[in-house]
Amino acid sequence: MKLRILNYWMMGFMTLLVFSACNDQTIKLIDKRYGENSTMTKKILVAYGSRAGSTIEVADAIGKTLAAGGAAVDVKSVKDVKDIKIYQAIVLGSAIRKGQILPEVTSFVQANKTELQKLPVAYFIVGMTLRENTEEKRKIANAYLDPLRTMINPVDTGLFAGKMDYSSLDFISKVIVKYLVRVPEGDYRDWTVIKNWATHLLPKLGIIKNQT
Ligand SMILES: Cc1cc2nc3c(=O)[nH]c(=O)nc-3n(C[C@H](O)[C@H](O)[C@H](O)COP(=O)(O)O)c2cc1C
């Protein structure tokens, strides 16, 4: 009898795993270059970590805004960054999952700590905690960045509300956010807030227009 119940549990678990694997969405990473014709010799890297794609779009908007301010900018996944020595400033962004920065973003800071210490670095995060813009939620979101802050202290941090689209999630993540944590669907990203943050970031990154 016990064996039969165990078998049912195993079958249920395997079905969940299969569903999860089948439903897994692959996201389209971007690798872009903005402001190529800029007279500025200083170059900024905007590197991101994302699971469902919304942080990529935020990174892209930040890259475009920095370039509109006169900078030469590369926007790419942290996983695709080969050499940070060619950059004079770094902007690092991560989606938040289960109260944490994505592991590849933390690993990136760990692996490049020595170089990053010599550069102005800014962080931004994208998460659903921030869909309510209260002091309490901002405090919670700000604490997500503590593991990065202990390694490299940033010149600025952007805390942005994210996007929840159940169809972009694998089966298990969908069950967690929809039925257990009950996070509502919706796109809470405020592009004005995101672009304003990027506009004010340039001087903090040590990049001043018309500087060559
Ligand atoms: C499984 C799961 C866990 C999440 N956990 C958190 C969390 O702890 N805090 C938070 O603010 N947002 C959380 N979110 C929301 C995401 O951070 C938000 O949807 C973000 O826009 C996702 O970025 P991405 O599309 O680049 O992956 C979670 C989302 C999922 C699917």
The ligand as an ORCA input file, in Angstrom:
! r2SCAN-3c Opt
* xyz 0 1
  C       9.340     32.532     -9.407
  C       9.373     34.020     -9.282
  C       9.829     34.600     -8.109
  C       9.871     35.993     -7.976
  N      10.311     36.531     -6.807
  C      10.330     37.878     -6.655
  C      10.786     38.459     -5.435
  O      11.180     37.787     -4.493
  N      10.756     39.805     -5.330
  C      10.331     40.621     -6.347
  O      10.326     41.842     -6.204
  N       9.896     40.083     -7.519
  C       9.888     38.747     -7.693
  N       9.448     38.187     -8.868
  C       8.987     39.067     -9.938
  C      10.062     39.340    -10.987
  O      11.201     39.886    -10.418
  C       9.509     40.315    -12.020
  O       8.467     39.666    -12.695
  C      10.563     40.798    -12.998
  O       9.997     41.752    -13.886
  C      11.145     39.621    -13.767
  O      12.222     40.042    -14.557
  P      12.587     39.211    -15.879
  O      11.349     39.284    -16.765
  O      13.737     39.959    -16.459
  O      12.950     37.847    -15.464
  C       9.420     36.820     -9.031
  C       8.979     36.219    -10.219
  C       8.942     34.842    -10.349
  C       8.445     34.252    -11.618
*
